[in-house]
Amino acid sequence: MDFRVTEIYGSNVFNDAAMRERLPKTTYKSLKKTIDEGLALDVTVADVVANAMKDWAMEKGATHFTHWFQPMTGITAEKHDSFISPTDDGRVIMEFTGKDLVKGEPDASSFPSGGLRATFEARGYTAWDCTSPAFVKDGTLYIPTAFCSYTGEVLDKKTPLLRSMEALNKQALRILKLFGNTTATRVTTTVGPEQEYFLIDRDLYKKRKDLIFTGRTLFGNRPPKGQELEDHYFGNIKERVSNYMKDLDKELWELGIAAKTKHNEVAPAQHELAPIFTTSNIATDHNQLTMELMQKIALRHNLVCLLHEKPFAGVNGSGKHNNWSMSTNDGQNLLEPGSTPHENVQFLVFLCAVIKAVDDYQDLMRLSVASAGNDHRLGANEAPPAIVSMFLGDQLTDILTQLENGKAKGKAYNSILETGVASLPKLPKDTTDRNRTSPFAFTGNKFEFRMLGSSASISGPNFVLNTIVAEVLQKFADTLEGQSDLSSAVTDLISETIKEHKRIIFNGNNYTDEWVAEAESRGLLNLKSTVECIPTFIKDKNVAVFVKHGVLSNSEIESRYEILLENYVKTINIEALTMISMAKTELLPAAFKFSKDLSDTINSVKATGMSVEVSAQSSVLKELSPVLSSFSSNINSLKKAIEKASAEDTSALKQAEAFSKIVVPAMESLRADADKLEAIIPKDLYPFPCYADLLFNI
């Protein structure tokens, strides 16, 4: 390592240290109040901040600036403008004004709007989000921004998140005030998203159209070895991968992204990176940057980073574990149980609020992680099922059971783990085990939302979570405020909440068929596919909660509903067309050639008149012919399925349902035949790299 982490960390970020050093005291204090307390931005400070930011960025080699935003495409967007401003004498000066900083005007016509904007209505605006620090990357000053249309509706993923954080802050402070907290003036949600990904050789990647166009393999037979031996998980990191990870860490640290943990994941060629917690909006920005840098740096090592939820069938896919909590600006984690959680009434109120929120809005929780890619992953023995439930562990479940029936008694839960080896230290044992099968698990002082797909923006799940918890906190505050006997009112509230919502708590194995049956008997939802999830967005109760807290308007909800359906259709259509292309132009010719080679061999031997056995060749040809015939037929079937689904134009939902029910099964049938062909066709004739090449070639 030829650098000091403490010296490079945050070196390319216009962070608090840079602001304190470069801004006048009054400007710095004004901006800090906006950032720390959520106060309105004083626009008079913009010119001062812009000039300081420009000077700092130019010292880092920046020549351009960009308003960096997160449209509904799932990735980020940027338009670069230089700092140059021509002078009368034919020269230029480097200029960056407060107006440039605060507001940008990108063309909004080509971004998804779900019908909010017509194609010819091009104007959109970006607005500086000063709560997320600017940074320099690739010679450009990046300014995190929100993105809205000319008519004011939001067109991005960041604005609803910021709105939801405000909503939760408002209601959480009401609860804290009831418990006598007079020092906290701000409650923020914090997130630490663990990111899973695959690394494969770039030269092999280039030989597969499916990976290039869709991010996943549409064909592929299982290799002789997969993840059965579980020898890759936490295993020794290969040198090529280690070098990649070192470069990734360095660039993340320079951008102030606190990359903390890295290791091999379960599947071969799969890995994970986990950062330290930060506020939800900054964590969202950081995760978008992390995914971008993962892919960019991989290319320098002649690798490709795959972020699809299920790039390879038969081995684990990739998720993103969203570790979520609530913290105050006076240093409290509101989900910290303490050593006596049965006596920590404030904690129990916030815990019950989350329990009720997840139960009341399990459909929104499921919707927030829904995508065509994640449909391949959820429910497999690698990720939580599509049924939303909560894991609390033995201690909290026991306490809540007691509280449901009265008052919880103190009980010692902490213990010491004996290893049986005198030279090893005695280990303090956690009060509960971990449950990797649970969609939403309490892990000490936070909840781990494990259903997110690896390629997804974390903004959606977090603005949903923030909003529904804000809704319940508001109901709790409305109930408790003004009570003459607050202690009794809180006890009753906790007891009633547990009675009404304990069905959502499940500490067992979420993978079993028995749980599916039990969940149904409890009345929990089992929304297995994205197309089943999307209509829940526009249910009256779900629309009401977003509108009530100012997170989304009716028109913004409707637009996102349309975008989700459109994205699903487009994704499946691209995959299906890619399958047809690969099948017709690569697989079929290879299979025909092999069939001809076999036939020619058999015929040439027979033509000699010699009594040479050709039973082996005949047997292979006999095995190949029906599969080839079925494969050819299923190509046509998939083509017709696409045409039929595309012709369904009565509504976006009907078309999405058609692609889900007609096209997806046709794709599965074609893949089944293709994978059989792979097992028959010789490797030298097979047209693209197989799983063994892709997963074990680094």
N, C-alpha and C positions, 0 to 999 in steps of 0.2 A: 504494500500500500504506500504510494508515494504522495500522500496528502494526510493532513490532520483533519479528522471529522469535525472537531470543534471550530476549526478555522473556516471550513467550507460550508458548514451547515447554515442554510438560509442566506448564503452570500449573494444569491441572485433574486432575492425577495425584498421588496420595499416594505419591510416589516416594521415592528414597533421601534426597534433599535435604530433603523435607518431614518424613520420619521422623527424620532426624538433628536437625532443628530442634525438633521437638515432643515427642520421646520422651525419657524419662530415659536416661542413658547405658547403664545395665545392661539396660534393656528393649530399647534399640536394638541392643546387641551380641548379645543372645540371639536376637532376630528375624533379624538379619543372618546369624548362624550357620546358622539354619534355611534361609534363602534361598540363601546362597552354598555351603554344604557339604552340603545335603540332610539335615540332622539333624532329629530329631523336634521338633515344635513344643512348646515349654514353655507349657502352657495357662495358667500363672499370669500370663503377660504379656498375655493376651487383653483383660482389663478395661482395662488401661492403654492398650493400642493402640486399643481401641474408643473410649474417651473422647477421645483425641487426634484420632482419625480423624473423629469426630462434630463436634468443634469446628472442625476444618479444613474439613469439608464444609459446615457451616452458614455459615461465612464466605464460601463460594462460592455461597450461596443455596439450599443443599439443605434440604429439609424431610422427605425420605423416604430410605429405603435399600432396596436390593434385592440378593438373592443371584442373581447373573447366571450362568447355566449354559448348557450346550450339549447338549441332548437329541438323540436320534437322528432328529430332524426335519430336520437339516441347517442349521437357523437357531438363534438363541439364544432363551432364555426368561428371564422375569423376573416376579416378584411384588413389588409395592411396599408397604412398610409405613412409616408416618410415625414420626418420632422422639418424637411426643407421648406423654406418660404423665399421666393425670388425677391431680389432688391432691384432698385432702379439702375444700378450700375452693372447689371448682368451677373451679379454674384448671388449667393443664397445665404440666409441665416437659418439657424436651427430653432424652430419655434414650436411650442406646445402650450396651448391656452387652457384656461379653466373650462371653456366651452367644449374643447376637444376632449377633455377628460370626462366631463359629466355626461355628454350626450353624443351618440353616434347615429348614423342613418344608413344602415345596410338595406339592400333590396330584400323585401320580405316576400316577394311573389313566388319564389321557388322553394320556399320552406313549407312543410306540412302545416295546414291551418284548419283542416277539418271543415272547410266551408265558411270559416270566419271571413276570409278574404277571397275575392275573385282574382284570377291570374293577372288581370290587367291592373289591379290595385296593388301597386308595388311598394309603397312607402312603409317602412318599419323603423322603430327606434330602439337603440340600446342605451341603458342607463347605468352609470357607474355604481357597482356594489362595493362601497368602501369597507364593508365588514369582512371582505375577503381580499387579502393584500395583492397588489400588482407584482409582477415578476418579469424578469428578462429571460428570454429563450430564443436561441438562433438569431440573435441580432435584432430582436423586436421586443418592445415593451408591451407586455400583455396586461390588459385591464379587465378584470372580471366584471361582467355586466349582466343585467336582466334584459329581456327582449320582449317587446310588445308591438302590436300593430298600430297603424295610424289612428284607429278608432279606440285604442286603449286596451283591447283584450290581450292577455298574455299569450305569447307564442312559444314560450320556452319551458324548461323544466325547473329552473332556479326560482322564479318568482313565487310559484305556489309553495315551495319549501320555505322561503323567507316569510311568507304570510302565515304559514302554519306555525313557525317558530314564534311569531308574535302572538298568535292565538293561545298557544300553550303557556307562554310566559305570563300573559294576562291572567289566566285562570289559576295557574300554579301559585302565583303571588297571593291570590285571595286565600288559598288554603294555608300558606305559610303564615299569613297575618293572623289567622285563627289560632295558630299554635304559638303566637307571641313572637314571631321572628320580625324584628324591626330593622334589621341590618341588610337583608337581601333586597336588592332593587331589580334584579334580573335573574330569570331562570332560562337556561339554554339547554337544548338537547345536544348530547354529544354522541359521536359515532366513531367506531373503529372498524372499517370494512376489510375483512380478510379476502384476498383475491387469489383464486385458483386459475391456473393456465397450463397449456401444453406448449412444449418446444419441439419442433421437428426440423429436419434438414431442409434448407431452402431449395436446393437442387431437386430434391424429391417432390417438394411442394409444387414446383413449377410444372410438374408432369401430371398434375391432377386438376382438371377443370372444376371438379366439385369443391375442392378446398379453395380455389381461387375465387369462384363465383358465390359460394354459399358459406364458407368457413367450416364446413363439416364434410365428412366422407359420405356420399350417397350410396356407394357400393363398398363392400369390404368384408371378406370372410375373416373369422376369428383366427388369430395365429395359434400355433401349438401351445404357446405360453402367453398368458395374459397377466393378470394380477393375483393369480391363485395363491402363489407362495407368499404374498404380502412382503416381499423382500425389497420393494422400492420405497415403501413408506418410511420416512425419516432415515433412509439409507444414505450411504456416502454419496456426496454430490460430485458428479463427473466434472473433470477439469474444464471442459468446454462450457458446460452450464455454469460452473462456478465463476469463470471469467465473465460470463454474461451478467450474472447476478451482481458481481462487484461493480461493473460499469453502471448497472441499473441503480444500485444503492447510491453511488456517487452522485449521479445526476438528480436523483430524488432528493438527496440531502441538500444539494445546492439550491433546490427549489423549496426548501423548508418542509419537505414531506418526510415525516418521521418513520421511515421504513425500519421496522424493528426485527421482524422474524422472517426467516426464509428456510425452506426445507423441501424435500421431495414429498410429493403427495402419493396417494394409494396406487393410481394407475401408472404404468410405465410411461415415461416422458412427461409426466404431470408434476407440477410444482406449485408452491404457494408463497405469497408474500403478505405479511400483516403489518399494518402501521399502528402507531400509538394513537389514542383517542384525540379528537379535536371537535370543535363545534360542527353541527351537521352541515351547514352551508360550506364551510371550508373543507370538511371531509369529502363532500361531493365534488368540489373543484379538484381536490387532490386525487381522488380516485379516477376522475376523467384524465388527469395528467398522467397518472400511473399507468393506465391502460395504453395511452398514446405512446409513452416512453418504452413500455414493455415491447411494443410492436416495432418501434423505430430502432431501438438498440439491438433487438434480435437480428435485424438485417445486417448490421455491422459484423456480426459473428457468423454470417451465412446461415442464420437460423430464421424460422418464422414462428412467431408467438400466436397461438390459436386461443381465442377467447370465447369461442362458441360453447354453449352449454353441453353439447354432446357431439364432439368431433369424431368420436370413434364408437361404434356399437360394440357391446360386449365388455367394455371396461368403463370405469367410473367417468362420469362427466364432471364439469367444473361449475362450482357455485361461488357465491360471495356471501360470507357470513357477516351480517350487519349487527354489530354489537352496539346496543342503544341504551342510553341512560339519560337522566336529567340532573343538572347541576346548577347551583346558585353561585352568584358572584361573590358570596361571602364564604365560599369554600365547602359547601355541603354537597354530597352526592345523595339525592333524594331516594335512591334505591339501595342505599347502604343499610343493611339490617342492624348492624351493631352487634355487640356481644349478647344482648338480651332482646331479640326481635319481638318477643311476645309483649314486651313493655314499650317498644318503640312505636307509639301510636301514629306518629306522623308518617313513618315508613309504611305502616300497615294501610293507612289511607291511600297513599300513592300507589302501593302495590295493588290494592283492591280496584283503584281506578283503572289500572292497566288491565287487570283481569276482566273487568266489566267491558272495557272498550274492545278488547280482542274478541270477546264472546258476542257482543252486540253487532260488531262489524267484521265478522270473520270473512264475509264475502269480499269486502274491500281489501282486507289483508291478502287474500288469495289473488284478487285481481291485480294488486300492486306488483306481483312477481310473475304475472302471466305473460308468456310469449311463445311463439312457435318453437323456438329453441328449447325453452325450459319445459315444454310438454314432453320432450324426450327424456328428461332427467327426473322430474318429480314423480315419486312413487316407486322408482327403482331402488334397489338395495344399496344406495349410495347417497341418497338425499332424502329429505323428509317427504312424506306422502302429500297428496293434494288436500288432505283434510287438515284444517288449521286446529291446533290444540296447543296447550301450554304445559311445560315441565317446570315444576317448582321444587322438586326434591322432597325428601322425607321430612326434614325439619319444618319447612314452611307449610307443607301440606298438613302436618300434625298440628301446628299452631292454628292454622285456619279452621281445621276441623273442630278444635276446642272452642275457638271464638264463635263458630257457628252456633254452638250449643251453650254458650255462656262466656266465662272468662278463662283465658289461657293461663295455665300454671307454669312456673319456671321449670326448666328441665335442662340438664347438662347435655349438650349435643357434641361439644368439642371433645376430641379424643386424640390419643397418640398412636401412631402406626409403628408397630414393632417389626423390624426387618429380620430379626433372628440372628443378626451378625453383630457381635459386640463392638467391632471397630466402626460400624456405620452409625450415623446420628439417628436419634429418634425423631420421627417426622410428625409435625402437627397435621392431623387429618382433617380435611374439609368436612363440613357438616352434611354434604350430599355428594353423590357421584355425578358425573356428567352423563347426559343422554344425547348422543349424536343423532338419534332418529327423530328427535322432537323438532317441529317447525319453529317453535318459539320457546326457548329454554332460558330459565333464570340461572345465571352462572356467577353467583356471589354478590355482585352489586350492579348488575346490568342484565338486559335481556339479549339473547343472541337469536336474531331472526335468520334462520338458516335456509329459507326457501328461495332467496334471490339467485338469479342466474348470473353467470360470470361476466357476461357482456353488458348487463343492464346498468343504467345509471341508478345510483342509490337514492336519487332525489324522490322518485315516485313512492317507494315503500316508506320513506321517512316523512314525507308530507302527509301521507295517509295516517301513519302512526301518530304523528304529532297532533293531527286534527281530531282523531277519534278520542285520544286521551284528553285533549282540551275540552271536548264535549262532556266527558264524564266528570272531569274536575269542576266544570261549571255547574253541573247538576249537584255535585257534592257540596260545593260552596253555597249554592242556593238553599240547600237543605239545612246546612249547619249555621250559616250566618244568622244572628239574632236569637239563637237558642239560649234559654236561660240556664240550662244544664248541658253545657257543651260535652262534657265527658260521657254522659248517658246517650246523647244524640250520636256521638261518634261510635260508641259501642253498638248501638242499634244499626247504624249505617253499615258498619263492617259486617255484622252478623247477617243482615238482609242481603248484602251484596254477595257474600259467600253462598248463601242458600240459593240465590237465583242464578248464579253463574259458575258454580263448581263443576258443571258438566264440561267446561272447556279445559279443565285441569286433568292431565293424564301423564303419569310418570313411568308408564311401561314401554314396551316395544311397539313403536308406531308402524313397524313393517309387517306385522302379522295380519292374517285374514280375520282373526278374532277381533282385532281392534277396529277394522273396517265395519264389522257387524255391530260392535258395541257403539262406535261413533254414530252410526245410523240410529240406533235405539236411543241415544242421547239427544238426537235431533241436530247433530252437527252436519254441516254441509260437506259434500264431496264433489267439488267442481273439478273434474278430471282434465279438462282441456281449456285452452285459451278462449275458444269460441263460447264455451259455457260460462266463462267468467265475465266476459265483456258486458253483457246486458245488465249485470248487477250495478254497473257504474251509474246508470240512469234510473235506478229505483228511487222512488220518492224519498225514502229515509236517507239514502246516501247523498242525493242531490241536496237535501235539506241541511245536512251537517256541514257540507262544504260551503254552501251559500251563507248559512248562519254565521260562520266564523270568518267569512271574507276570504277564504282560501281559493275558491273558484266560483265564478258566476255561472248561471244557467247556460249561457252560450258557450263559455269556456269548457264546461263539462260535456256539452253536446259535441263540441269540436274534437275533444280528446277521445270521445267514444267513437267518432267516425275515423279518426286517425288510427286507433288501435285495430279496428276492423280492416282498414285499408292496408296497414302494415302486415297483418296476418296473411291476407290474400296475396299481396305482392311477394312475400317471403316464400310461401308454398308454391306460387306460380314459377318463380325463378328456380327453385329447387327442382320442380317437375320438368321444366324445359331443359335444365342442365342434365338431368337424368336421360332424357330422350336423346340429347346431343351426344352424350358419352356412349350411350347404348348403340346408337345407329352408326356413329363414325369411328368408334374405337373397339367396343366389345364385340359387336356382331362381326366385323371383318376378321378379328382374331379368331373367333369361334368358327367362322366359315373356313378360314385357312387351315385350322387344325382338323376340322372335319374332312376337308379335301386331302390333307396329308395322310390321314388314316385310310381314307378310301383308296388313294393312289397306292399306298403301301400294300393294302390287301389285294387290290387288282393286279399289281405288278408281280406279287408272289404267286398268285393263282395263274397268271399268264405263263409262268415258267414251266408249269406242269409238274413242278416238284411237290412232293408231299410235305411241305413245310407248314407247321402250325401257325395260323393267324387268329387263333381264338382270343388272344390277349387284345389285339387291335380291334377285333370285332366286338369284344366285350366293352371296350372303352367307347367305340362308336355307338354301340347300342345304348350306353349310358348317356352319351352326349346328345344324341338326336332328339329325344323327347324334351330335354331341358332347353335345347336351342329353339325348338318349335314353340314351346311355351313362352320363352323369353321374347321371341319375335312377336308373338300374339299379344303379350302384355305391353310391349312398346306401343302398339296400336291402341290398346285399351286405355293406356295412360293419356295418349294424345286425345282420345275421344272424351275422357273424363275432364281434361282441361277445358276443352271446347264447351262441354255441357255446363261446367261450373262457371265459366266466364260469361256464358249466355244468361245466367241468372242475375237479372238486373232490377228485380223488384225492390231490393233494398241492400244496403251494405251488409247487414246481418245475414240475410238469406244467401248472399254470395259467399260470405265467409263460412257459413254452415255447409254450403255445397263443396267448397274446397276441403273442408275438414272431413266430410262424410263420403265424398266421392274420389277426390284426387289423392288424399293421403293414403287410403287403402290401396289404390292402384299403384302408388309409389312403392308401398310395402311389398306388393306382389312382384313387381318388377325387380326389386332388390333381392328378394328371395331367390329368384331364378339366376340373377347375376352372380350371387354369392356361390351358388351351386356350380356355375360355369368356372368360377375362379378355382374351385377345387379340382377341376378336370383339365383345364387348359394348361399346357406347360408354361413355366415361368418365363421362358424366353419369348413366348408369343403373347403373354398377358400384357395388355397395353399400358398399364400404369402401376406405380409402386403399390405393393400390398401392405397390409398392416404390419407384418413382421419387419419390413423395410422402414416404415414410418416411425414405429414405436421403439425400435431397438437399434437405431442407426446413429446415435450421437455418442 
